[in-house]
Amino acid sequence: MCKKELKWIENALDSLHETGQKGNIHWRATYTEEDKKALKLLEQWMKDQNLEISYDNIGNLYGKIKGEQEKIVLTGSHRDTVKHGGKYDGALGIICAISAVGSLYAELGKPKKSVEVVAFCEEEGSRFLSGYLGSRYITGQLTDDIMQERDSDGITVNEAINYACFDRNKIKKAPQISDVERFIELHIEQGGVLERRGEQVGLVTSIVGILIGRLTIVGHQNHAGTTPMYMRKDPVTRAAQFIVEMNQWAKTYGEHITATFGEVQVFPNKSNVIPESVSLSFDIRSTSSDILREAEHILKALEQKRDGFGYTLEFVAHDAPAQMDEDGLKLLEGISKKLNLSYRKMHSGAGHDAQIIAEKTKTNMIFIPSIGGISHSPLEYSKIDDIGHGYLLLKGFLREIAW
Amino acid sequence: MCKKELKWIENALDSLHETGQKGNIHWRATYTEEDKKALKLLEQWMKDQNLEISYDNIGNLYGKIKGEQEKIVLTGSHRDTVKHGGKYDGALGIICAISAVGSLYAELGKPKKSVEVVAFCEEEGSRFLSGYLGSRYITGQLTDDIMQERDSDGITVNEAINYACFDRNKIKKAPQISDVERFIELHIEQGGVLERRGEQVGLVTSIVGILIGRLTIVGHQNHAGTTPMYMRKDPVTRAAQFIVEMNQWAKTYGEHITATFGEVQVFPNKSNVIPESVSLSFDIRSTSSDILREAEHILKALEQKRDGFGYTLEFVAHDAPAQMDEDGLKLLEGISKKLNLSYRKMHSGAGHDAQIIAEKTKTNMIFIPSIGGISHSPLEYSKIDDIGHGYLLLKGFLREIAW
């Protein structure tokens, strides 16, 4: 079948991974020397597969096989990594796309539709907090605010691009999103569901929307020994009650929602003092806009409560869920069956460029298992067999759609 | 009535307060220059009232009026303050005792029983964590472990005593606890109950026992977006559930218990990560040994739970409740009525030397209101009228018991 291609993919993953080594940590941040090294490799691999290289103004790299029609089928993923990240997140989707498109071209010649492989920049938000710079750029969602955002050294996106490493001479007419008929992204799952269920590929139905922010509850600070329970306004107890209620609420929606309170700050945080305040982060994700709206409603209702506590809400992110294309999903199901792959239709709890693109054009995603559900870590690992399954599915999909 | 005595008490509170000024903060730690200044004042005031001065080996200061019998009625409080503390905590009970004993002697001459005023050292535990050094010493409960305890500069109790400021020449035969027939301590309430209820004095029925420690809950760290709720072992959610359950349990015992979880440490404490662990302080106080035992049982039962979480318990303090003397309480009630004072029988949620002494001899406590329930703060304040009520009650009690 595709032993030679898989071998190449395995080596390419290793080579691309090496470009991200920055001193003692692994971090391929956007517009850096590490990024420059990665682009050099990706350009070379695209050329090797007869893809025509171009960049757009934000620094996305494209490799194109011109088809009979102008309509473009876009595939790929992001080339940046989180700080202290792994080998597969992002990289897998670009490398498999280069190999799939190149070998389809070699096997079948010129496609009906044009096919482009994209290596997006700055999806992770690990250099500039907002993230999704590349996909926001091609879908016209990059605001001036985001372009002025600063990294931890105080350098804005605009300034960083000026230092950037991509070759300005290669900036050509970037694909217009109106010409992009479809986008498909292969990615590791970053969760433990596929591995736990023993399934070979995940066919993504939707990418969760997200509500991120901070809730501060202010009570009355007092002596832990001399203040009877009935006289207390203890914000730790109030926060605990809220967390329990939110968990009960979330569970009524099964797999359609996650609710996490991962950061807790208590003030003054002394064992013999009833605290003055508690600050809780909330991270609520759902495939349903209605459920997210309900969560927002529950949170906002707190501010109106007259129960002796003070409540302050701060929203940091508020993104709607993205639905994947149904026809594309049916096609992926059909190909999986033909390839004899066990598959699971599932939503993605993590964010991806695909969710930005899905607002503008038909989009699909393929997941392969992450061992132990580990990602954003040097321990991130996917088996070569699983990579093969995802690769064959991507290749089959591109063949059906573009050739 | 006692206008002159009250004026003296007011001035003495101010003068003693000044001795605790240490640079920018107020802190009269034990065996320090501040303590030395305080002892100089207290010695002088005792002498002025014809009390015979002595010290014991730990540094408690006594002022004695010898009576016809050897039996001793002991009264007083502690002379140390917490860091950044106030004017009344401890000081009030010593100053009022000096004035009451001195003026009773002036009015009525030699008492039937010997009366001694004590100025205990290191009750607060703000220099050496264990606290109650003075009362533990006279009741024979000072262990070698405590004597080897170090302050934040690494100085042990033993070493600190050698630098101490009390006059070694004045160490005489300290009162043996077997000769102490009774102990009575006047103290500010340090809570808001008396003020809120508009009552003039509190007659303490018991001092709460206390269970202090730390509970660590270890779950499974994971991605906040990609881990379904049913696959989680989220220690924040588990801790919240525990806090809610403990509050419900505590409320079933009304005023007989307080439960506080004032310190919370979450690891790694990131909004988009289901945490690995949560560490909670617990501070559980009750007038009932049975209730405390039940609390301990609930906590220990956690360690046996097989629910996928890891539980670690660490106990820091475990003191039984102390019952105040019933006959003394009846006497205090009778005198309150005679003086036309509105009183409240109540327990003490804070710890006092009286709870240590109560294990060995008949002990009582009088509380006066703390405005706003504030103590262990420079804002600590008690009205002079309330001080007058407490003073008259103490004086009346000593008169009945010793003269």
Interface residues (C-beta under 8 A of the other chain):
Chain A: E189 Q190 G191 G192 V193 R196 V208 I210 I212 R214 N222 H223 A224 G225 T226 T227 P228 M229 Y230 M231 D234 V236 T237 A239 A240 Q241 F242 I243 V244 N247 A250 K251 G254 E255 I257 T258 A259 T260 F261 G262 E263 V264 V266 N269 K270 S271 N272 V273 I274 P275 V278 S281 F282 D283 R285 S348 G349 A350 G351 G373 S375 H376
Chain B: E189 Q190 G191 G192 V193 R196 V208 I210 I212 R214 N222 H223 A224 G225 T226 T227 P228 M229 Y230 M231 D234 V236 T237 A239 A240 Q241 F242 I243 V244 N247 A250 K251 G254 E255 I257 T258 A259 T260 F261 G262 E263 V264 V266 N269 K270 S271 N272 V273 I274 P275 V278 S281 F282 D283 R285 S348 G349 A350 G351 G373 S375 H376
